[in-house]
Amino acid sequence: MSDDEIKAQDLIKCGEIDEAIAIYQSIEPASARILNIIGVLYSEKKGDYNSAINYYERALKIQEEVYR
């Protein structure tokens, strides 16, 4: 786990969801795992299901490419 991920998790614990999402979004390259985490934050913490679906779909696309 990177330092950025640890910082994002700390922000989540403090309720700073938008800041945590911004950190996760800055992590490159975006892995399916990171995109899935962002999707969970949008759906469970913000109730923004459209954004969550977008991130879940991006994560799924990466997974499909990996397992071809």
N, CA, C and O atoms as CSV, one atom per row, in Angstrom:
chain,resi,resn,atom,element,x,y,z
A,1,MET,N,N,0.853,-1.176,0.000
A,1,MET,CA,C,0.000,0.000,0.000
A,1,MET,C,C,0.897,1.238,0.000
A,1,MET,O,O,1.862,1.326,0.760
A,2,SER,N,N,0.563,2.167,-0.851
A,2,SER,CA,C,1.378,3.370,-0.988
A,2,SER,C,C,1.072,4.379,0.127
A,2,SER,O,O,0.072,4.270,0.837
A,3,ASP,N,N,1.959,5.350,0.251
A,3,ASP,CA,C,1.751,6.418,1.228
A,3,ASP,C,C,0.468,7.186,0.933
A,3,ASP,O,O,-0.241,7.601,1.850
A,4,ASP,N,N,0.174,7.371,-0.357
A,4,ASP,CA,C,-1.062,8.074,-0.726
A,4,ASP,C,C,-2.295,7.303,-0.274
A,4,ASP,O,O,-3.265,7.900,0.194
A,5,GLU,N,N,-2.263,5.985,-0.411
A,5,GLU,CA,C,-3.408,5.174,0.030
A,5,GLU,C,C,-3.588,5.262,1.545
A,5,GLU,O,O,-4.714,5.341,2.035
A,6,ILE,N,N,-2.494,5.249,2.272
A,6,ILE,CA,C,-2.567,5.364,3.732
A,6,ILE,C,C,-3.155,6.716,4.124
A,6,ILE,O,O,-3.999,6.804,5.015
A,7,LYS,N,N,-2.697,7.769,3.445
A,7,LYS,CA,C,-3.226,9.102,3.723
A,7,LYS,C,C,-4.725,9.157,3.418
A,7,LYS,O,O,-5.496,9.728,4.189
A,8,ALA,N,N,-5.134,8.566,2.299
A,8,ALA,CA,C,-6.550,8.556,1.925
A,8,ALA,C,C,-7.379,7.806,2.968
A,8,ALA,O,O,-8.469,8.249,3.330
A,9,GLN,N,N,-6.868,6.681,3.448
A,9,GLN,CA,C,-7.593,5.922,4.472
A,9,GLN,C,C,-7.736,6.724,5.757
A,9,GLN,O,O,-8.781,6.676,6.405
A,10,ASP,N,N,-6.706,7.452,6.127
A,10,ASP,CA,C,-6.786,8.310,7.311
A,10,ASP,C,C,-7.847,9.387,7.128
A,10,ASP,O,O,-8.592,9.699,8.057
A,11,LEU,N,N,-7.910,9.954,5.928
A,11,LEU,CA,C,-8.920,10.980,5.646
A,11,LEU,C,C,-10.328,10.395,5.732
A,11,LEU,O,O,-11.244,11.051,6.229
A,12,ILE,N,N,-10.503,9.180,5.256
A,12,ILE,CA,C,-11.815,8.522,5.337
A,12,ILE,C,C,-12.228,8.370,6.795
A,12,ILE,O,O,-13.379,8.625,7.149
A,13,LYS,N,N,-11.287,7.954,7.639
A,13,LYS,CA,C,-11.581,7.786,9.068
A,13,LYS,C,C,-12.017,9.097,9.709
A,13,LYS,O,O,-12.795,9.103,10.662
A,14,CYS,N,N,-11.506,10.215,9.175
A,14,CYS,CA,C,-11.858,11.537,9.696
A,14,CYS,C,C,-13.092,12.124,9.016
A,14,CYS,O,O,-13.512,13.236,9.337
A,15,GLY,N,N,-13.671,11.379,8.079
A,15,GLY,CA,C,-14.860,11.842,7.389
A,15,GLY,C,C,-14.584,12.767,6.219
A,15,GLY,O,O,-15.508,13.379,5.683
A,16,GLU,N,N,-13.343,12.877,5.821
A,16,GLU,CA,C,-12.954,13.754,4.714
A,16,GLU,C,C,-12.993,12.955,3.400
A,16,GLU,O,O,-11.957,12.660,2.804
A,17,ILE,N,N,-14.191,12.623,2.978
A,17,ILE,CA,C,-14.379,11.729,1.839
A,17,ILE,C,C,-13.926,12.367,0.528
A,17,ILE,O,O,-13.253,11.717,-0.272
A,18,ASP,N,N,-14.282,13.618,0.298
A,18,ASP,CA,C,-13.894,14.271,-0.953
A,18,ASP,C,C,-12.376,14.347,-1.099
A,18,ASP,O,O,-11.837,14.142,-2.186
A,19,GLU,N,N,-11.694,14.642,0.005
A,19,GLU,CA,C,-10.236,14.709,-0.032
A,19,GLU,C,C,-9.633,13.330,-0.294
A,19,GLU,O,O,-8.653,13.207,-1.029
A,20,ALA,N,N,-10.217,12.301,0.302
A,20,ALA,CA,C,-9.736,10.933,0.085
A,20,ALA,C,C,-9.930,10.531,-1.368
A,20,ALA,O,O,-9.036,9.940,-1.975
A,21,ILE,N,N,-11.086,10.846,-1.928
A,21,ILE,CA,C,-11.347,10.534,-3.335
A,21,ILE,C,C,-10.324,11.226,-4.226
A,21,ILE,O,O,-9.809,10.624,-5.168
A,22,ALA,N,N,-10.030,12.489,-3.932
A,22,ALA,CA,C,-9.059,13.237,-4.740
A,22,ALA,C,C,-7.690,12.563,-4.715
A,22,ALA,O,O,-7.010,12.499,-5.739
A,23,ILE,N,N,-7.287,12.066,-3.558
A,23,ILE,CA,C,-5.996,11.375,-3.464
A,23,ILE,C,C,-6.027,10.086,-4.264
A,23,ILE,O,O,-5.103,9.806,-5.028
A,24,TYR,N,N,-7.082,9.297,-4.094
A,24,TYR,CA,C,-7.179,8.057,-4.864
A,24,TYR,C,C,-7.165,8.338,-6.362
A,24,TYR,O,O,-6.554,7.592,-7.127
A,25,GLN,N,N,-7.836,9.413,-6.788
A,25,GLN,CA,C,-7.883,9.744,-8.209
A,25,GLN,C,C,-6.513,10.159,-8.746
A,25,GLN,O,O,-6.253,10.045,-9.944
A,26,SER,N,N,-5.647,10.636,-7.868
A,26,SER,CA,C,-4.323,11.083,-8.310
A,26,SER,C,C,-3.322,9.939,-8.426
A,26,SER,O,O,-2.236,10.125,-8.974
A,27,ILE,N,N,-3.667,8.767,-7.922
A,27,ILE,CA,C,-2.753,7.621,-7.961
A,27,ILE,C,C,-2.674,7.091,-9.387
A,27,ILE,O,O,-3.685,6.756,-10.003
A,28,GLU,N,N,-1.453,7.022,-9.892
A,28,GLU,CA,C,-1.210,6.531,-11.251
A,28,GLU,C,C,-0.255,5.363,-11.218
A,28,GLU,O,O,0.668,5.372,-10.403
A,29,PRO,N,N,-0.420,4.381,-12.038
A,29,PRO,CA,C,-1.581,4.184,-12.902
A,29,PRO,C,C,-2.777,3.722,-12.077
A,29,PRO,O,O,-2.620,3.090,-11.033
A,30,ALA,N,N,-3.953,4.040,-12.552
A,30,ALA,CA,C,-5.177,3.680,-11.843
A,30,ALA,C,C,-5.423,2.181,-12.001
A,30,ALA,O,O,-5.673,1.697,-13.104
A,31,SER,N,N,-5.352,1.472,-10.911
A,31,SER,CA,C,-5.601,0.028,-10.946
A,31,SER,C,C,-7.086,-0.243,-10.738
A,31,SER,O,O,-7.835,0.627,-10.292
A,32,ALA,N,N,-7.494,-1.456,-11.066
A,32,ALA,CA,C,-8.883,-1.844,-10.839
A,32,ALA,C,C,-9.224,-1.742,-9.355
A,32,ALA,O,O,-10.333,-1.345,-8.997
A,33,ARG,N,N,-8.284,-2.095,-8.502
A,33,ARG,CA,C,-8.527,-2.031,-7.056
A,33,ARG,C,C,-8.786,-0.596,-6.604
A,33,ARG,O,O,-9.712,-0.348,-5.831
A,34,ILE,N,N,-7.981,0.342,-7.078
A,34,ILE,CA,C,-8.152,1.748,-6.700
A,34,ILE,C,C,-9.469,2.286,-7.241
A,34,ILE,O,O,-10.195,2.982,-6.532
A,35,LEU,N,N,-9.779,1.969,-8.489
A,35,LEU,CA,C,-11.038,2.434,-9.075
A,35,LEU,C,C,-12.238,1.863,-8.327
A,35,LEU,O,O,-13.249,2.544,-8.155
A,36,ASN,N,N,-12.125,0.624,-7.887
A,36,ASN,CA,C,-13.201,0.016,-7.113
A,36,ASN,C,C,-13.375,0.723,-5.770
A,36,ASN,O,O,-14.501,0.952,-5.328
A,37,ILE,N,N,-12.267,1.066,-5.127
A,37,ILE,CA,C,-12.338,1.795,-3.854
A,37,ILE,C,C,-13.042,3.126,-4.050
A,37,ILE,O,O,-13.890,3.511,-3.244
A,38,ILE,N,N,-12.693,3.828,-5.118
A,38,ILE,CA,C,-13.355,5.108,-5.396
A,38,ILE,C,C,-14.853,4.888,-5.615
A,38,ILE,O,O,-15.672,5.673,-5.137
A,39,GLY,N,N,-15.210,3.829,-6.330
A,39,GLY,CA,C,-16.618,3.512,-6.535
A,39,GLY,C,C,-17.346,3.276,-5.226
A,39,GLY,O,O,-18.468,3.746,-5.040
A,40,VAL,N,N,-16.717,2.555,-4.328
A,40,VAL,CA,C,-17.318,2.297,-3.013
A,40,VAL,C,C,-17.512,3.602,-2.252
A,40,VAL,O,O,-18.558,3.815,-1.640
A,41,LEU,N,N,-16.521,4.466,-2.288
A,41,LEU,CA,C,-16.649,5.746,-1.582
A,41,LEU,C,C,-17.800,6.568,-2.144
A,41,LEU,O,O,-18.574,7.154,-1.387
A,42,TYR,N,N,-17.915,6.614,-3.461
A,42,TYR,CA,C,-19.027,7.364,-4.060
A,42,TYR,C,C,-20.372,6.756,-3.685
A,42,TYR,O,O,-21.312,7.489,-3.377
A,43,SER,N,N,-20.481,5.439,-3.705
A,43,SER,CA,C,-21.786,4.832,-3.437
A,43,SER,C,C,-22.120,4.822,-1.952
A,43,SER,O,O,-23.215,5.233,-1.566
A,44,GLU,N,N,-21.211,4.367,-1.124
A,44,GLU,CA,C,-21.528,4.179,0.295
A,44,GLU,C,C,-21.397,5.439,1.134
A,44,GLU,O,O,-22.138,5.612,2.102
A,45,LYS,N,N,-20.480,6.314,0.787
A,45,LYS,CA,C,-20.246,7.505,1.614
A,45,LYS,C,C,-20.921,8.760,1.081
A,45,LYS,O,O,-21.274,9.655,1.848
A,46,LYS,N,N,-21.102,8.824,-0.248
A,46,LYS,CA,C,-21.675,10.029,-0.832
A,46,LYS,C,C,-23.054,9.819,-1.448
A,46,LYS,O,O,-23.760,10.791,-1.720
A,47,GLY,N,N,-23.448,8.569,-1.671
A,47,GLY,CA,C,-24.742,8.303,-2.285
A,47,GLY,C,C,-24.807,8.719,-3.745
A,47,GLY,O,O,-25.894,8.903,-4.293
A,48,ASP,N,N,-23.648,8.868,-4.378
A,48,ASP,CA,C,-23.564,9.272,-5.785
A,48,ASP,C,C,-23.394,8.003,-6.619
A,48,ASP,O,O,-22.279,7.604,-6.957
A,49,TYR,N,N,-24.514,7.391,-6.937
A,49,TYR,CA,C,-24.482,6.091,-7.598
A,49,TYR,C,C,-24.039,6.158,-9.049
A,49,TYR,O,O,-23.443,5.206,-9.553
A,50,ASN,N,N,-24.315,7.257,-9.728
A,50,ASN,CA,C,-23.870,7.382,-11.116
A,50,ASN,C,C,-22.345,7.423,-11.194
A,50,ASN,O,O,-21.748,6.771,-12.051
A,51,SER,N,N,-21.722,8.184,-10.307
A,51,SER,CA,C,-20.258,8.219,-10.280
A,51,SER,C,C,-19.701,6.867,-9.877
A,51,SER,O,O,-18.697,6.414,-10.426
A,52,ALA,N,N,-20.349,6.224,-8.922
A,52,ALA,CA,C,-19.901,4.903,-8.475
A,52,ALA,C,C,-19.914,3.916,-9.638
A,52,ALA,O,O,-18.952,3.175,-9.838
A,53,ILE,N,N,-20.989,3.906,-10.395
A,53,ILE,CA,C,-21.099,2.998,-11.540
A,53,ILE,C,C,-19.986,3.278,-12.542
A,53,ILE,O,O,-19.396,2.346,-13.089
A,54,ASN,N,N,-19.696,4.545,-12.784
A,54,ASN,CA,C,-18.628,4.910,-13.707
A,54,ASN,C,C,-17.299,4.283,-13.262
A,54,ASN,O,O,-16.582,3.708,-14.081
A,55,TYR,N,N,-16.975,4.391,-11.985
A,55,TYR,CA,C,-15.712,3.836,-11.493
A,55,TYR,C,C,-15.734,2.310,-11.486
A,55,TYR,O,O,-14.723,1.678,-11.796
A,56,TYR,N,N,-16.866,1.714,-11.140
A,56,TYR,CA,C,-16.961,0.253,-11.188
A,56,TYR,C,C,-16.768,-0.258,-12.617
A,56,TYR,O,O,-16.093,-1.266,-12.829
A,57,GLU,N,N,-17.354,0.429,-13.593
A,57,GLU,CA,C,-17.207,0.014,-14.990
A,57,GLU,C,C,-15.759,0.136,-15.451
A,57,GLU,O,O,-15.258,-0.728,-16.171
A,58,ARG,N,N,-15.093,1.202,-15.039
A,58,ARG,CA,C,-13.675,1.360,-15.404
A,58,ARG,C,C,-12.832,0.254,-14.774
A,58,ARG,O,O,-11.920,-0.278,-15.408
A,59,ALA,N,N,-13.144,-0.091,-13.519
A,59,ALA,CA,C,-12.415,-1.175,-12.849
A,59,ALA,C,C,-12.657,-2.499,-13.561
A,59,ALA,O,O,-11.726,-3.279,-13.761
A,60,LEU,N,N,-13.893,-2.752,-13.939
A,60,LEU,CA,C,-14.235,-3.981,-14.639
A,60,LEU,C,C,-13.508,-4.080,-15.980
A,60,LEU,O,O,-13.033,-5.153,-16.350
A,61,LYS,N,N,-13.422,-2.981,-16.698
A,61,LYS,CA,C,-12.735,-2.975,-17.987
A,61,LYS,C,C,-11.263,-3.367,-17.808
A,61,LYS,O,O,-10.726,-4.141,-18.600
A,62,ILE,N,N,-10.627,-2.844,-16.790
A,62,ILE,CA,C,-9.226,-3.194,-16.525
A,62,ILE,C,C,-9.116,-4.687,-16.190
A,62,ILE,O,O,-8.231,-5.378,-16.695
A,63,GLN,N,N,-10.007,-5.171,-15.348
A,63,GLN,CA,C,-9.979,-6.582,-14.976
A,63,GLN,C,C,-10.177,-7.483,-16.198
A,63,GLN,O,O,-9.508,-8.508,-16.336
A,64,GLU,N,N,-11.086,-7.099,-17.069
A,64,GLU,CA,C,-11.315,-7.889,-18.276
A,64,GLU,C,C,-10.076,-7.930,-19.155
A,64,GLU,O,O,-9.768,-8.968,-19.740
A,65,GLU,N,N,-9.365,-6.818,-19.254
A,65,GLU,CA,C,-8.148,-6.764,-20.051
A,65,GLU,C,C,-7.040,-7.624,-19.447
A,65,GLU,O,O,-6.275,-8.263,-20.170
A,66,VAL,N,N,-6.963,-7.634,-18.129
A,66,VAL,CA,C,-5.929,-8.393,-17.430
A,66,VAL,C,C,-6.131,-9.885,-17.611
A,66,VAL,O,O,-5.164,-10.632,-17.757
A,67,TYR,N,N,-7.383,-10.326,-17.603
A,67,TYR,CA,C,-7.684,-11.761,-17.620
A,67,TYR,C,C,-8.063,-12.287,-18.993
A,67,TYR,O,O,-8.736,-13.313,-19.087
A,68,ARG,N,N,-7.659,-11.625,-20.042
A,68,ARG,CA,C,-7.918,-12.129,-21.402
A,68,ARG,C,C,-6.910,-13.157,-21.785
A,68,ARG,O,O,-6.965,-13.694,-22.891
